[in-house]
């Protein structure tokens, strides 16, 4: 089947059980099938291949019937299905090793993408509540998920678990699936009078209140605590009937034994392991309160089903159960690890009618999410993944489906990187900034700390491949940029141009992203061509003290173009000229912060030489606009980004003194070795190819910069050199 959407319902189609997962599968898949073209599949008896469903199996899923067990449904002839491209959705928990191994293989090697409904990571996060056979099989299933295109988590809590798992994948060179929380739904059928009568008979219910517990009896469901609380309340004289609806499961022997003892001792308890939809709906309606005090849930479907039936719930006070309590009225939360608190809360609900009345009144105000809502949202999410050939939404797919764009800014807490982060966020990107803080400062992005679209990671750019995201845009601005700082960190500066550049190019190549590298006017050295055009090869001392920066940038340009030629990586090189503006550090060592710092303190202005050397200053907002214009183009560069207005350094110093209203005078100091005599960019290419030119004049830019330094007298960033 070429390009088909397949849905793996192997467990659900072969069982008459109605666990939480099976209910999600039946409710969701039946709606998908009504509205969309899809193919239901199961696995062959040896789990080696996919096959068609029998008529009975299909009925169990689409008609939500469970009349017979798998043993009564022999498959005489297995009709195989071989997927070619398309998408395989797995709405179940595929724990069998053979099945998980083939899903892993498909996700890793095949043209068919895989996607999962994420129910929970209980065997990993709460491993002590799972028996050995489950805990030992679960990692293989999770490994298969690691190669999937997407995971729809049933709650924010579950999605957080899968996002945390994605962080682990970086150790194996993977970034993992797109994870999206899709809050689960719950409908309940309206029981008829006959259903209610039949349920009363099955539950042996008289006039006493009914306490209902729905779900399997594995240890994490905490049903032993409910039994203990019930026994203590019965012994205290409280009258009620306790009903458990759900099958035995992993490690349920202790529950089975305790429940049997209580039954033999004459306590009013009933345990039903095979339950129809009508019996479940009637039981919810007959109950005075339901109890769901699990230690760990992916969602907690019985909580919402009970609420929809008009029955209040006692539930755990954390995780997805608290999410439900926060969303819907009618839930009392307790610490599930406290038997006493469970018993006390249940006693209050049963012995104080006003509490139940108040909770039931609140229930009528809830607006519930329907299965139609859930099915539509999951289907749209999964099918949006099908256009990406690399099992993860590409930049084009994200744009077409309005999915968030992601940008990686290496050096993101630096002067220029922080401004780029601001502008990218304003343009709708999610921004991940990495920085080793050698010259950058977290204070530059402190104002973004509460922005959910911004992430700051302390990380050397050479380790960028470990960042657990996929990116549409990668910006390499990770390097010391002022002479005092790169002379203080010569090896780190060379690594920023070499190791870091290669790592960021690998990220770009992996993700099919756009890459922009921040090169420099220092490429031209002390130029003999003026103004500097991109075709000029430069006049650089390759072994001088400044060479650690100059040659690092020249190498970075070389490897960037090598990746473009060899791997067809989508790269661009921007040659930046003399950027200045707010967030420069006082201790930066370049002309503008040094001049402003001295002027604001009425101290001598440090002027290297006689000040006749020239610079062309470009205000930071213009620089950012030029960089992003290049990023959004298809140009490879190199392209000069700067302001062609040329001034002597003495003229710049005098302007700073005047704007600052300072009494400072110029103090001549020796010229640094290899200090270039002239700087002026030819920006003809930027104008012609990018439609960009600077807008902020030097007088305006210096005024903004001086005012910023005046209001931030300590400056930002690093310790003095």
LINKA-V29603 format. One line per field, one symbol per residue. phi: phi as a letter, one per 20 degrees, with the letter a starting at -180 (. if undefined). burial: 1 if it has 16 or more other C-alpha atoms within 10 Angstrom, else 0. Layout:
phi = ???
burial = ???
This chain:
phi = .emeddcedgfffdcdfcfgfffffffefffgffdcebcfccdfgemebebfeffffffgefeldbfceffecfdfbeefcdfcmmbdededeeeggffffffffffedefefdbceeeacgfefcffedfgffffefgfgfffffdfebceffaffffffffffffffgfdmddnffdcfcffdadbfefegffffffgffeledeffdddcdpfdfgffmfffffffffffffeofdaddcddrefbgmefffgffffffffenffcccdddcegffffffgfffebdcbdffacfbogfffffgfendfcdcfebmfffgfffecfodddcefedgfffffffffffdcgfffffffffgfefdeeeffgfffffffffffefeefdmbgeffffffdlefedcddenfdegffffffgffffenfeddddaemfcebgffcgfdgeefedcdcfafffdffefecdcebcddcdagcdggffffcfffffffedgfffffffffffemeedcdeebffgemefddbfedfffenccefcffefgeffffffffffffffffedlfedbcdeedlfbqgnfegefnegfffffgfffdldgefdemenefdbcecfffffffffffffeedfemfcfcadffecfffffffffffffmedfcfcfcffffmffecbbeedgffffedmdbfdeffffffffffffffecgemcnefgf
burial = 0001111111111111111111111111111100000111111100101111110111111101110001000000010010101111111111101111111101110111111111111111000011000010111111111111111111111111111011111100011111111111111100100011111100101000111111111111111111111111100000111111111101110010001101000011111000101111111111111111111111111111111111111111111111111001111111110010011011101100000100110110000000100110011011011111011111101100001011111111111111111111100011111111111111011001000001110011110111111111111111111111111011011111111111111111111111111111111111100011110001010000111111111111101110110000111111111111111111111111111111110111111100101111111111111111111000111111111100111101111110110101110000000001011111111100010111000100111111111100001111000
